[in-house]
Amino acid sequence: MSISLVGRRAAGLAALVLATGCWDAPVREALELEVLADGSARATLVVELDPARRYAAESEAPLRRRLERKARDLEDGSDPWLARFEVERCPRQGGAWLRDEGELVEFRRSMQCEDLAAAAEVLSGAGVAADVTVSGDEVELAIVPLGAGVATRAERERALAELERWSAQLERYLAAVFALAARAAERPDLARDLWIAGFGGSAGEPSRALPDAEAELARALDKATGDVAGVLRARAGEAETADELARRVFDPLPARLTVTLPLEPFAVEGFERRGEGRFAAPEKSLYAAFARLSGRWLAADPLVALVERGRGGGDAPVAIEPFAAGDPRRSEAPPTRLELREALLADLRAEVPLRVAWPAPRQAGEDEEDEDAGEDEDEAGEAAR
């Protein structure tokens, strides 16, 4: 087995990692299984870390220590992830890392495998059964959950408590969204300025001065959005976010998983499309569950718009048009705390099998055989004429 590692410094990419981290977990792990045209496959792990120096306050010491420990384990080879890459039929391995002011902010490990079945062994030990089958001219990858994530009973109880807490925050947040949307519908001349003010400067343009009552609605939405976004940040004295805790409890996959295919699939179940030939497994976390469910109540959601903007780098302003051009409300009233808790919990507990099937790669000589068959047919046709 050959392994090559490359270290690098890249200010632009580091800046993107830092900006993304403000709206995402302090430790972000992604796994990609890529099927190549010849039937071989590649597994790539990408671990992004917030710089530990960002968390300098004493109340942030647990998170700072966690980040330092994670970086150290990745660099000295003791991180549990690296043992998953010891796969016999994946002889070519490599990696790279990115530093920002000396701190590790991105680590990559990849392996080139004989086929997808070998690459999928990186999921061994997770709470899923991954199976690759080849039948005739079709290849299928099936990933079946075997339960929830890897967590202790105490962690599960904490996650349920966090769900209760966040459901209450979401109730206040959605009430604020509905109140502002109702006023915007009553006063279309103020709608755009109301939403601009409600986003608290993230729209990239100032709003006109609003009457006191409307300004209060905008302030209430801005505050409520900030409160619910706190699920993505570790509270004082905590080493992880509530969103990370919920993911460890409910998600059987060890990382955010994507599968990339060389050809358009015949069938896709459970996966979410992420562009041409790229499919993502739904993530099981508090925010991810709400992002999937928010369409029940809103055609456009301020929290989702802000988080996706932040995870994209945070440079572009939030688009106001989906909110100001029409009433985004899809239900007569915002959901209650209990309704939110039940909907989120049902989404988190749902065990959704993942399946994707696509054309098998052509074996060496098949093209020549097809060409020969075509020539024989042509010759037969000439003889008949």
LUMLUMTOR-477384 format. One record per residue (C-alpha): residue in one letter; residue number from 1; x, y, z. Coordinates in pm, whole numbers. Each point is the difference from the previous one (the first is absolute). Layout:
LUMLUMTOR-477384
  aa    i       X       Y       Z
   A  NUM       X       Y       Z
...
//
This chain:
LUMLUMTOR-477384
  aa    i       X       Y       Z
   M    1       0       0       0
   S    2     140     336    -100
   I    3     -98     318     183
   S    4      86     356     -98
   L    5     -73     302     217
   V    6      16     362    -104
   G    7     -14     300     232
   R    8    -106     340    -128
   R    9     -94     352      96
   A   10    -272     174    -199
   A   11    -133     330     130
   G   12    -309      -1    -222
   L   13    -114    -350      94
   A   14      84      59     365
   A   15    -216     311       1
   L   16    -288    -200    -146
   V   17      42    -270     266
   L   18      -4     265     273
   A   19    -311     171    -137
   T   20    -186    -328     -42
   G   21      82    -106     354
   C   22    -203     289     145
   W   23    -318    -166    -128
   D   24      96    -364      35
   A   25     151    -245     243
   P   26     350      80     137
   V   27     107    -341    -133
   R   28    -142     -89    -340
   E   29      58    -349    -141
   A   30    -101     -94    -354
   L   31      47    -328    -184
   E   32     -30     -39    -377
   L   33     -24    -330    -183
   E   34      79      61    -367
   V   35     -57    -265    -265
   L   36     225      38    -305
   A   37     -84     -87    -361
   D   38     208    -320       4
   G   39    -177    -136     310
   S   40     273      89     246
   A   41     -85     233     288
   R   42     147     259     228
   A   43     -85      79     363
   T   44      91     347     127
   L   45     -29     131     354
   V   46       9     375      59
   V   47      18     131     357
   E   48     -35     376      47
   L   49      84     158     337
   D   50     -62     341     144
   P   51     334     142     119
   A   52      31     -58     374
   R   53     121     358      47
   R   54    -346     126     -91
   Y   55    -123    -130     335
   A   56     227     190     237
   A   57    -248      72     282
   E   58      17    -210     316
   S   59    -361    -111     -53
   E   60     106    -139    -340
   A   61     288    -208     137
   P   62    -178    -339     -44
   L   63     -59      67    -370
   R   64     353     133     -44
   R   65     147    -315     153
   R   66    -221    -217    -218
   L   67     122     173    -317
   E   68     364     -26     108
   R   69     -42    -370      79
   K   70    -172     -70    -332
   A   71     277     175    -195
   R   72     268    -187     194
   D   73    -166    -338     -58
   L   74     -33      62    -373
   E   75     363     104     -29
   D   76     151    -284     202
   G   77    -223    -266    -160
   S   78    -191    -100     314
   D   79    -340     135    -109
   P   80    -249    -291     -31
   W   81     -87     111    -353
   L   82     341     -97    -133
   A   83     -38    -364     100
   R   84    -305     -19    -229
   F   85     230      64    -296
   E   86     201    -317      56
   V   87    -175    -193    -277
   E   88     181    -281    -180
   R   89    -135      67    -350
   C   90      75     372      16
   P   91     379       9     -50
   R   92      36     362    -110
   Q   93     -51     248     280
   G   94      79     364      48
   G   95     -82     306     201
   A   96      47     370      45
   W   97     -45     261     266
   L   98     -57     372      19
   R   99     123     233     272
   D  100     -98     350      99
   E  101     260     180     210
   G  102     146    -337      93
   E  103    -331    -159     104
   L  104    -148    -294    -185
   V  105    -330     109    -159
   E  106     -45    -272    -264
   F  107     116    -363     -22
   R  108     -56    -232    -295
   R  109      50    -374     -33
   S  110     -85    -194    -315
   M  111      39    -350    -135
   Q  112     -29    -141    -351
   C  113    -174    -338      -1
   E  114     -56    -285    -242
   D  115    -376      49      19
   L  116    -275     169     199
   A  117     -43    -300     229
   A  118     354      51     124
   A  119     -42     377      35
   A  120    -324     -49     193
   E  121     190    -192     268
   V  122      84     341     142
   L  123    -353     -17     147
   S  124      77    -317     195
   G  125     -69      43     367
   A  126    -266     265     -63
   G  127    -367     -52      75
   V  128     -81    -103    -355
   A  129      29    -300    -229
   A  130     151      99    -336
   D  131     -37    -246    -286
   V  132     113      26    -363
   T  133    -146    -242    -254
   V  134      67     -42    -372
   S  135    -275    -166    -198
   G  136      31     -12    -377
   D  137      42     354    -124
   E  138     -97     164     330
   V  139     193      94     317
   E  140    -186      78     321
   L  141     113     157     327
   A  142    -234     -56     294
   I  143      59     149     345
   V  144    -241    -117     268
   P  145      -8     162     348
   L  146      48    -245     285
   G  147    -120     240     266
   A  148      91     346     121
   G  149     342     154      48
   V  150     272     -99     242
   A  151     -84     168     331
   T  152     -43     -80     368
   R  153    -332       2     180
   A  154      98     325     175
   E  155      77     160    -336
   R  156    -339    -109    -135
   E  157    -174     158     297
   R  158     198     321     -52
   A  159     -90       2    -369
   L  160    -372     -29      81
   A  161      36     286     248
   E  162     165     210    -270
   L  163    -286     -86    -234
   E  164    -249     128     258
   R  165     198     320      43
   W  166      36      60    -372
   S  167    -367     -71     -70
   A  168     -91     281     239
   Q  169     242     235    -175
   L  170    -137    -101    -340
   E  171    -355      70     118
   R  172      99     360      86
   Y  173     201      33    -322
   L  174    -280    -117    -229
   A  175    -250     219     185
   A  176     228     297     -75
   V  177      27     -99    -367
   F  178    -377     -31     -32
   A  179     -60     332     176
   L  180     236     186    -234
   A  181    -140    -180    -306
   A  182    -354      95     102
   R  183      95     366      34
   A  184     183      -7    -334
   A  185    -314    -140    -163
   E  186    -205     282     152
   R  187     254     265    -102
   P  188     156    -107    -334
   D  189     160     345     -25
   L  190     208     -88     306
   A  191      54    -371     -76
   R  192     351      23    -142
   D  193     124     229     278
   L  194    -160    -218     265
   W  195     184    -309    -122
   I  196     330     187     -46
   A  197     -21     120     361
   G  198    -107    -346     117
   F  199     321    -148    -140
   G  200     205     242     212
   G  201     239     118    -272
   S  202      53    -334    -174
   A  203    -196     120    -303
   G  204     291     223    -100
   E  205    -209     316     -21
   P  206    -155     239     252
   S  207    -373      25      54
   R  208    -189     325      15
   A  209    -101     126     341
   L  210    -298    -201     122
   P  211    -284     104     231
   D  212      52    -114     358
   A  213    -240    -295     -18
   E  214     158    -136    -318
   A  215     354      60     128
   E  216     -86    -205     309
   L  217    -120    -290    -216
   A  218     331       8    -189
   R  219     202      10     323
   A  220    -199    -293     140
   L  221      74    -210    -309
   D  222     368      90       2
   K  223      33    -100     366
   A  224    -202    -320     -36
   T  225     210    -106    -300
   G  226     318      56     200
   D  227    -139    -210     284
   V  228     -89    -300    -217
   A  229     333      23    -185
   G  230     165     -63     337
   V  231     -62    -373     -54
   L  232     302      16    -233
   R  233     230     153     265
   A  234     135    -157     316
   R  235    -133     156     318
   A  236     235     118     275
   G  237     177    -295     160
   E  238     -99    -244    -276
   A  239     236    -182    -237
   E  240    -255     -49    -278
   T  241    -315     155    -139
   A  242    -350    -131      62
   D  243     -19     -75    -372
   E  244     313    -219      19
   L  245    -135    -184     303
   A  246    -327     -76    -178
   R  247     188    -124    -304
   R  248     208    -239     208
   V  249    -317    -133     161
   F  250    -223     -34    -306
   D  251     225     -35    -307
   P  252     129    -354     -68
   L  253     250     130    -257
   P  254     341     106     135
   A  255      26     308    -227
   R  256    -194     200    -253
   L  257     -11    -245    -289
   T  258     -14      69    -372
   V  259      16    -247    -289
   T  260     122     108    -343
   L  261     -82    -211    -306
   P  262     147      -1    -352
   L  263    -342     -50    -165
   E  264    -357     108      64
   P  265    -160    -254     237
   F  266    -296    -221     -81
   A  267    -145      41     348
   V  268      58     219     305
   E  269    -163     -54     339
   G  270      68     196     316
   F  271     289     202    -141
   E  272     -30     372     -77
   R  273     137     122    -333
   R  274     292     244      28
   G  275      71      67    -365
   E  276      80    -216    -299
   G  277      90    -352     109
   R  278      33     101     368
   F  279    -230    -121     278
   A  280       2      74     373
   A  281    -135    -202     290
   P  282    -242     206     212
   E  283     174     120     313
   K  284    -158     -73     336
   S  285      39     311     214
   L  286    -226     265     153
   Y  287      65     261    -267
   A  288      -6    -249    -289
   A  289    -335    -136     118
   F  290    -149     350      24
   A  291     136      96    -343
   R  292    -182    -302    -147
   L  293    -322      82     185
   S  294     -12     379     -26
   G  295    -185     -18    -334
   R  296    -308    -115     190
   W  297     -39     350     141
   L  298     201     235    -222
   A  299      78      14    -370
   A  300     319     185      91
   D  301     154     -19     347
   P  302     228     273     145
   L  303     204    -241     217
   V  304      63    -237    -291
   A  305      91     291    -227
   L  306     254     132     254
   V  307     157    -337      75
   E  308      37     -96    -366
   R  309     149     341     -72
   G  310     246     -44     286
   R  311      98    -351    -104
   G  312      60     128    -352
   G  313     260     247     126
   G  314    -222     282     121
   D  315     103     254    -263
   A  316    -321      30    -203
   P  317    -295     188     152
   V  318    -317    -187      85
   A  319    -250      24    -285
   I  320    -302     199     120
   E  321    -223     -70    -300
   P  322    -127    -345     114
   F  323    -133     169     314
   A  324    -110     345    -121
   A  325    -149    -101    -337
   G  326    -278    -201     159
   D  327    -126    -135     332
   P  328     234    -289      97
   R  329    -250    -151     244
   R  330    -133    -344     -95
   S  331    -216     -66     304
   E  332    -265     207     173
   A  333     194      10     327
   P  334     355     -77     111
   P  335      55    -342     159
   T  336       2     -44     376
   R  337     292    -121     206
   L  338    -158    -347      28
   E  339     -67     -21    -374
   L  340     359      96     -73
   R  341     142    -250     247
   E  342    -208    -286    -139
   A  343      85      84    -363
   L  344     372      35      70
   L  345      16    -318     207
   A  346    -184    -200    -266
   D  347     247     121    -264
   L  348     301     -76     220
   R  349    -121    -350      88
   A  350    -105     -98    -353
   E  351     224    -281    -130
   V  352      14      71    -372
   P  353     179    -259    -219
   L  354     228     147    -265
   R  355      21    -154    -345
   V  356     143     103    -334
   A  357      37    -213    -315
   W  358     187      89    -320
   P  359     135    -165    -319
   A  360     293    -236      54
   P  361     330      95    -168
   R  362      69    -158    -334
   Q  363     262    -270      22
   A  364     307      -3    -223
   G  365     -89    -144    -341
   E  366    -372      77      25
   D  367      29     301    -228
   E  368     187    -206    -259
   E  369    -260    -277      22
   D  370    -280     253     -52
   E  371     181     145    -299
   D  372      57    -348    -146
   A  373    -368     -83      53
   G  374     -96     319    -176
   E  375     226     -78    -293
   D  376    -145    -353     -26
   E  377    -350     145      -9
   D  378     101     243    -274
   E  379     157    -280    -205
   A  380    -311    -217      46
   G  381    -212     284    -118
   E  382     215      52    -310
   A  383     -22    -371     -83
   A  384    -375       6      32
   R  385     -22     289    -241
//
